Amino acid sequence: MKVLAFAATNHSGSINKQLVTHAANQLAANAGAEVEVLDLNDFEMPIYSIDREVANGIPEPAKAFFNKIGEADALVISFGEYNGNYSVAYKNVFDWASRIDQKVYQNKPSVLLATSPGPGGAQSVLGIAAGSAPYFAMDVKAQLSVPNFGDNFDAEKGELSNAELAEQLKSALATLVQ
C-alpha cells in the first residue's frame, strides 16, 4: 500500500508536520506501508486567480501535487489551523489542483488529523476539511483532533505521549488497511 502524507501548512516547524510524520511512521512500521511525506513548500506557486490561469495555464507544481495524490492508495493529512481555517499555503495548492479536476482527492481513503497548542485541537479546520471532503472526492475513513500538542506529544521521541490519543491514532490509521 502506498500512502501519501502531508501537513496542510508550509511552516517548517509545524506541529501538524510532526503529527503527520508520526502517523506515517506508524503506518510504515505497523502496516508495512510505503509512505511518502510531502512538504507543501515543494509546491509553491502564485496565488490562484482565474486571470493567471487563463494567461498562463495551470502551474507544474499543481499538476505534480494532483499526480502525487493519484499515485497513492491512501492519504493522511494533518491540517494546520490559521484563524479557524486552512493555511493559505494549503488552500492555494488545493485551489490550483481543483482546476485540474474538482475531484482533487480522487476517491482515496483518507485519515484527517489536526492539532494545535491549545485545547481546541484545531477542530474548526478539521470540521471544514471533513465537511467539504465529499465535494472533492475524499473518502474520509477517520479523523482525529489532538489538543494541547505540547502536553500530548513527545517531540524528542517524535510520538504521541498520551496513551489514549496514541490508541485513537492507531485505530484511525487501521481504517486505511482494512
C-alpha positions in Angstrom: 0.0 0.0 0.0 1.3 3.4 -1.0 0.4 6.2 1.4 0.8 9.9 0.8 1.0 12.0 3.9 1.4 15.8 4.4 0.8 18.6 6.8 -1.6 21.2 5.2 0.7 24.0 6.1 4.1 25.4 4.9 5.5 26.1 8.4 8.9 24.3 8.6 8.4 23.7 12.4 4.8 22.8 12.1 3.3 20.6 14.9 1.0 19.2 12.2 4.0 18.1 10.3 5.3 16.4 13.4 2.0 14.7 13.9 1.6 13.5 10.3 5.2 12.3 10.2 4.5 10.2 13.3 1.3 8.8 11.7 3.3 8.0 8.6 6.0 6.2 10.6 3.2 4.2 12.4 1.8 3.1 9.0 5.2 2.1 7.8 6.1 0.1 10.9 2.7 -1.5 11.7 1.2 -2.0 8.2 4.2 -2.2 6.0 3.0 0.7 4.0 5.3 2.6 1.7 4.8 6.2 2.9 5.8 9.5 1.3 5.7 12.6 3.4 5.2 15.7 1.2 6.3 19.2 2.1 3.9 21.9 0.8 6.9 24.1 0.3 7.8 22.0 -2.7 4.5 23.1 -4.3 4.8 26.8 -4.1 3.2 28.8 -6.9 1.4 32.1 -7.5 -1.8 32.8 -5.6 -4.7 31.3 -7.6 -6.7 33.6 -9.8 -8.7 32.9 -12.9 -6.7 35.6 -14.7 -3.4 33.8 -14.0 -5.0 30.5 -15.1 -6.2 32.0 -18.4 -2.9 33.8 -19.1 -0.5 31.0 -18.0 -2.4 27.8 -17.5 -2.1 25.5 -14.5 1.4 25.6 -12.9 3.5 22.5 -12.9 3.6 22.2 -9.1 -0.2 21.9 -9.1 -0.1 19.1 -11.6 2.7 17.4 -9.6 0.6 17.6 -6.4 -2.5 16.3 -8.2 -0.5 13.4 -9.7 1.0 12.5 -6.3 -2.5 12.0 -5.0 -3.4 9.9 -8.0 -0.4 7.6 -7.5 -1.3 7.0 -3.8 -3.5 4.3 -2.4 -4.5 6.3 0.7 -3.9 9.7 2.2 -3.1 11.0 5.7 -3.4 14.8 6.1 -2.8 16.9 9.2 -4.5 20.3 9.0 -2.8 23.4 10.5 -5.4 25.8 11.7 -4.9 29.5 10.9 -7.6 31.8 12.3 -10.0 28.9 12.4 -9.4 27.8 8.8 -7.0 26.3 6.3 -3.5 27.7 5.9 -3.1 29.9 2.9 -0.3 27.6 1.5 -2.7 24.6 1.6 -5.6 26.5 0.2 -3.6 27.8 -2.7 -2.2 24.3 -3.7 -5.7 22.9 -3.3 -7.3 25.7 -5.3 -4.9 25.2 -8.2 -5.3 21.4 -8.1 -9.1 21.7 -8.1 -8.8 23.4 -11.5 -7.3 20.2 -12.9 -10.3 18.2 -11.6 -12.7 19.1 -8.8 -12.3 15.6 -7.6 -8.9 16.5 -6.2 -8.7 13.6 -3.8 -9.6 11.0 -6.5 -11.7 8.9 -4.1 -8.7 8.0 -2.0 -9.4 6.6 1.5 -8.1 9.2 3.9 -7.4 9.9 7.6 -7.7 13.5 8.6 -5.7 14.8 11.6 -5.3 18.2 13.2 -3.5 19.5 16.2 -2.9 22.8 18.0 -1.1 24.1 21.1 -4.4 24.8 22.8 -7.4 22.7 24.0 -9.4 23.1 20.7 -7.0 20.8 18.8 -7.7 22.6 15.5 -11.2 21.2 15.4 -12.5 24.1 13.4 -10.3 23.3 10.4 -10.8 19.6 10.8 -14.6 20.1 10.6 -14.2 22.2 7.5 -12.0 19.6 5.8 -14.3 16.7 6.7 -17.4 18.6 5.8 -16.1 19.5 2.3 -14.5 16.2 1.6 -17.4 14.6 -0.3 -17.4 17.5 -2.8 -13.7 16.8 -3.7 -13.9 13.0 -3.8 -12.2 12.3 -0.5 -13.3 9.1 1.2 -12.8 10.0 4.9 -12.3 6.9 6.9 -11.4 8.5 10.2 -10.4 11.8 11.8 -8.6 12.8 15.0 -8.0 16.1 16.7 -5.1 16.2 19.1 -5.5 19.0 21.6 -2.7 20.6 23.7 0.0 19.3 21.4 2.9 20.1 23.8 1.3 18.1 26.5 0.4 15.1 24.4 3.3 14.7 22.0 6.9 13.9 22.9 8.9 16.0 20.4 12.2 14.2 21.2 10.8 10.8 20.5 8.5 12.1 17.7 5.4 10.3 19.0 2.2 10.8 21.0 2.9 10.5 24.7 -0.8 10.4 25.6 -1.7 6.7 25.6 -5.4 7.3 24.8 -4.6 9.5 21.8 -2.0 7.1 20.6 -4.6 4.3 20.6 -7.1 6.6 18.8 -4.5 7.3 16.1 -3.7 3.6 15.8 -7.4 2.9 15.3 -7.8 5.7 12.8 -4.8 4.5 10.7 -6.1 0.9 10.8 -9.1 2.1 8.8 -6.8 2.5 5.8 -5.6 -1.1 5.8 -8.9 -2.9 6.5 
